[in-house]
Amino acid sequence: MQRFLVLFLCCSYAVLSAQSYEEDYFNGLKLMEKEKYNDAIATFSTVIEKNKDFDDAYLKRGICYYLLQDDAQALNNFEKAIEINNDNAAAFYNSGLIYKEQSRYNKALGALSKAIAIDPELKYAWYNRALVKLRLSDFHSACIDLAKAADLGVSNAREIIKYTCKN
């Protein structure tokens, strides 16, 4: 009977803990919607304390840091999300955006390419990879990416194609 009680208490705690971090996670998303990024960061930090393997909490916390223009913290969080889940296309994509903004074009190209490999429908990854390729003077490959981005619905890609890509 005592073993059952201990097992029951352990299982009950695990269920309550799971519910608790999920509730906190959704609260963090609500705070993000309200553009209360510092509060969202604190909430996602609580989620991470409760479940260190929740890659999406690192992703969302990284996005909050990015929106607060703290690129170093954002990249740390995106890298942790990728460490936990190497198929997190959004973490690769957001890392690529930061690398692009920092003019670290080769790192941006790698991160955006990985995002596209994971999720080929990620239209802005195609678009931003094209912009990186333009910076690297790889016009032919950039035009291919721009065409794909345009096919996926990025209207700016069509405009750039008009002025950059020759038929």
C-alpha positions in Angstrom: 0.0 0.0 0.0 2.8 2.4 0.9 4.5 1.8 -2.5 1.3 2.5 -4.3 0.8 5.7 -2.4 4.4 6.9 -3.3 3.9 5.9 -6.9 0.5 7.7 -7.0 2.0 10.9 -5.4 4.9 10.8 -7.9 2.6 10.4 -10.9 0.2 13.0 -9.6 3.1 15.5 -9.2 4.2 14.8 -12.8 0.7 15.4 -14.1 0.3 18.6 -12.1 3.7 19.8 -13.2 2.9 19.1 -16.8 -0.3 21.0 -16.6 1.4 23.8 -14.7 4.1 24.4 -17.3 1.6 24.1 -20.2 -0.6 26.7 -18.5 2.5 28.9 -18.0 3.5 28.4 -21.6 0.0 29.6 -22.8 0.2 32.6 -20.5 3.6 33.4 -22.0 2.0 33.3 -25.5 -0.7 35.7 -24.3 1.9 38.1 -22.9 3.7 38.0 -26.3 0.5 38.9 -28.1 0.1 41.9 -25.7 3.8 42.8 -26.5 4.7 42.4 -22.9 8.0 40.8 -23.8 9.9 41.1 -20.5 6.9 39.5 -18.7 6.8 36.8 -21.4 10.5 36.1 -20.9 10.0 35.6 -17.2 7.0 33.3 -17.9 8.9 31.2 -20.4 11.8 31.0 -18.0 9.4 29.5 -15.5 8.3 27.0 -18.1 11.9 26.1 -18.8 12.6 25.6 -15.1 9.7 23.1 -15.0 10.6 21.4 -18.3 14.1 22.0 -19.5 13.4 19.9 -22.7 10.6 22.1 -24.0 12.2 23.5 -27.1 9.3 25.8 -28.0 9.7 27.6 -24.7 13.3 28.4 -25.7 12.1 29.5 -29.1 9.4 31.8 -27.8 11.8 33.3 -25.2 14.3 33.8 -28.0 11.7 35.6 -30.1 11.0 37.9 -27.2 14.7 38.7 -26.7 14.9 39.3 -30.5 12.0 41.7 -30.4 13.7 43.5 -27.5 16.8 43.7 -29.7 18.9 41.4 -27.5 20.4 39.3 -30.3 22.9 37.5 -28.1 20.2 36.2 -25.7 17.9 35.4 -28.7 20.6 33.4 -30.4 21.4 31.5 -27.1 17.7 30.5 -26.9 17.4 29.5 -30.5 20.6 27.4 -30.2 19.2 25.7 -27.1 15.9 25.0 -28.9 17.9 23.5 -31.8 20.0 21.4 -29.3 16.8 19.9 -27.9 15.1 19.5 -31.3 17.3 19.6 -34.4 14.1 19.7 -36.5 12.9 23.1 -35.1 12.7 25.0 -38.4 11.6 28.2 -36.7 14.7 28.2 -34.5 16.9 27.8 -37.5 14.9 30.5 -39.4 15.1 33.0 -36.5 18.8 32.4 -36.1 19.3 33.0 -39.8 17.5 36.3 -39.5 19.8 37.5 -36.8 22.9 36.3 -38.6 21.7 38.1 -41.7 21.2 41.3 -39.8 24.7 40.9 -38.3 26.1 40.5 -41.8 27.2 37.0 -40.9 26.1 35.8 -44.3 27.6 32.3 -44.4 26.0 31.5 -41.0 22.7 33.0 -42.1 22.9 30.9 -45.3 23.4 27.7 -43.3 20.7 28.4 -40.8 18.1 29.4 -43.4 19.0 26.4 -45.6 18.5 24.1 -42.6 15.1 25.7 -42.0 14.1 25.2 -45.6 15.3 21.5 -45.5 13.0 20.9 -42.5 10.1 22.9 -43.8 10.1 23.6 -47.5 6.9 25.7 -47.2 8.6 28.3 -45.0 8.2 31.1 -47.5 10.1 33.8 -45.7 13.1 31.4 -45.2 13.3 31.2 -49.1 13.0 35.0 -49.3 15.6 35.8 -46.7 18.0 33.1 -48.1 17.6 34.9 -51.4 18.5 38.2 -49.9 21.6 36.6 -48.3 22.6 35.1 -51.6 22.2 38.5 -53.3 24.6 40.0 -50.7 27.0 37.2 -51.5 26.6 38.0 -55.3 25.1 34.6 -56.0 22.5 36.1 -58.3 21.5 32.9 -60.2 20.8 31.0 -57.0 19.1 34.0 -55.4 16.7 34.2 -58.3 15.8 30.6 -57.9 15.0 31.2 -54.2 13.1 34.4 -55.0 11.0 32.5 -57.6 10.2 29.9 -54.9 9.3 32.6 -52.4 7.1 34.3 -55.0 5.4 30.9 -55.7 4.7 30.6 -52.0 3.1 34.0 -51.8 5.9 36.6 -50.9 4.9 39.6 -53.0 8.2 41.4 -52.4 10.0 38.5 -54.1 8.2 39.3 -57.3 9.3 42.9 -57.2 12.9 41.9 -56.6 12.8 39.4 -59.5 11.7 42.2 -61.9 14.8 44.2 -61.1 17.4 41.6 -60.3 16.7 38.4 -62.3 17.1 38.1 -66.0 14.9 35.6 -67.9 
